[in-house]
Amino acid sequence: MKLMHIVDRKIQDTAVDVNADTSAAAGASSFDEARESYDVVIVGLGTAGAIAVTVAASRGLRVLGIDRHNCMGGTGTAGGVLGYYFGSQGGLYEQLDRQSAEAAKGVYTPPSTGEGKQVVLEREALRAGATVRYNTTVTGVYMDGKTVKGLQCFSPKRGLYSVFADVIVDCTGNADVCRLAGCEFMGGRAFDGQPQPYSNVLFLQEPTRVRTFYTDSGYVNPEDPDDMSRAIVESALLSTHLREKYDEDRRLLRIASLLGVREGPRIVGEENITLERFLNGDYSREPLFYAYSNLDNHSKDVAFESELQQDWTVAASLWGLKFSVPVPLGALIPKGYDGLIVAGRCLAVDHDLAACVRMKRDMQQCGEAAANAAYLAVTRQIPLREVPYAELAALQKASGVLSENSRVFFEIRLAEGDTSNPLVTWLEDVGRIKAGLASEKPGVAIWSARRLGEAIRPHLREWLRESGNEHLRKHSAIALALMNAPEAAPVLREIVREKDPFVPKTSLKYNQARGYAAIYLLGKLRDKEAVADLIGVLETADSFTFIDSNREFLSDEKDLRFQYVSYTVMALSRIGDRHPETRPAIRAALEKYLARLDGSLVISFKGSSEIRLVMDDKIRQAANQAFERWAMAEQPA
């Protein structure tokens, strides 16, 4: 057996004989307690782990739950994110939420501060028979081949000690146990590895209540302690948090003790959920739960995201369309490993879809699924990947996680106060698609046309020539471009020359202006005829018409300017990749623009236009990446 641990940022393994000398196995010079043994150890008692520990213990297993913090619930308690943003209903969390609301009445003033849920989570875990241990950090993992056998832990008083179990459930958010075990990971987006922005919740004392408030505060690598320390301090000092003056109607009570980290490392699983697979209908028919949300990427520099994400959110403006994603057991099991399962935001989902598969309700259901899988693996004495789906699904159904209504579906809300939440049926009728493209809400029609492909292409070409309806012509061009059809390019170039300010109304918010959507699509088409028009955008990068009344994605003209610049740089880079003859002119234009960068190219964060991020370095990075690709391509064979 080997003990896997990290020394100076590198994973090292040390051979140990755990049966011969427990003190040596523990890695301690003195060890006066017997080695501990459990059926299941839950590492991390946050959103997913707090549910997992109670579910596993309630099944009669010997369960240890450990956490490096001093309470349960994670983001939903200490993190101050007390409400829910979508997610699927059903499961133990609903029962605990009702108990939390009742426990807070007359005890915590006001009841919205999260302490009630902390108490209920701890009480129910202990009632179920679990052992809960705070201020405990995992420092190593015991491995027998690719099977995880136990953990090396550290706490201030006990020092290093060993815990062994049949199954380890990694609910740490960053997959800390999986990292120590040597599992394979997926990171942020391909362009720069950047995850989504984090938030920092504050509690405000108002005359009759305590209210939580947060904005996006920046970007952070949640695995890097130095970067996390920087983010904790800097975000607390932002003008949104530390104001010059407070008054009786609005006082700062406290700042949440945990940052609101939306995305960290994710495992490569036995089965990986990707946006591409999902949108193509290639998803599991054996779900443990359904994640339900929109593609809620808080980043505003979408020009640096994947082409598929831009197809969805920029070309079709479908950011607000909500959908349900089936999550199978294989997405919770690190590829090639046994004795180890994850729950929470570190599950096997790609960066694009991680923006949807991360909501608190769903992560609580994920914790329940992992605990039930561990229960069956322990009691049947079988590997996790061999747990029978029928038995596992039955446990999930019994608690309400899976129901007769659980299924893949899409829905969209087009107006504030709309409670009907109509389900989206992708269009196949030519007349309905034409009507959708001719409207101010073209997104569903655009994506429906993309799905139909060649079958609808002749009609789209015909509609390009209908000069009497601007929306029909332009949205038909967008649909054609999503099929990589070059005949869309002339109309797209026209849109760019106009710097068309139209913002569709497909989504409730986060719609994208048609002018820079066309720029993105010309880059997608690698249209070399567009080079002159795109260079012209860089040369006149201050004259844009701002009409977005929502102001959540585009706060003002400064945000709009960045969108035009970023999409233009990326489009020119893609065109240069395809057409070497265009590179000299593109390079000269990009270098000229880079020389003009002076810190005024900025973007706001979601929730507040007070916080601005200077984007000069991102633009330089995009241009330099293109220059490097071209230099490599031009080297002699």
Secondary structure, DSSP 8 states (H G I E B T S, - for coil): -EEEEEETTEEEEEE--TTT-HHHHHT-S---S--EEEEEEEE--STTHHHHHHHHHHTT--EEEE-SSSSS-GGGTTT---S--S----SHHHHHHHHHHHHHTTTSSSTTSSHHHHHHHHHHHHHHT-EEE-S-EEEEEEEETTEEEEEEEEETTTEEEEEEEEEEEE-SSS-HHHHHHT--EE-S-TTT-----EE--EEEEETTEEEEE--EEE---TT-HHHHHHHHHHHHTSTTTS-S--BTTBEEEEE-SS-B-----EE-BSS-B-HHHHHTT---SSEEEEEEE------S-GGGS-HHHHIIIIIS--TT-EEEEEEEGGGGSBTT-BSEEE-STTSSB-HHHHTTTT-HHHHHHHHHHHHHHHHHHHHHT--GGGS-HHHHHHHHHHTTSS-TT----EE---STT--S--B------HHHHHHHHTSS--HHHHHHHHHHGGGTHHHHHHHTT-TT-HHHHHHHHHHHHHTT-GGGHHHHHHHHHHT------SSSS----HHHHHHHHHHHHT-GGGHHHHHHHHHTTT------SS-SS--SHHHHHHHHHHHHHHHHHHHHHH-GGGHHHHHHHHHHHHHH--S--EEEETTEEEEEEE-HHHHHHHHHHHHHHHHHHTS--
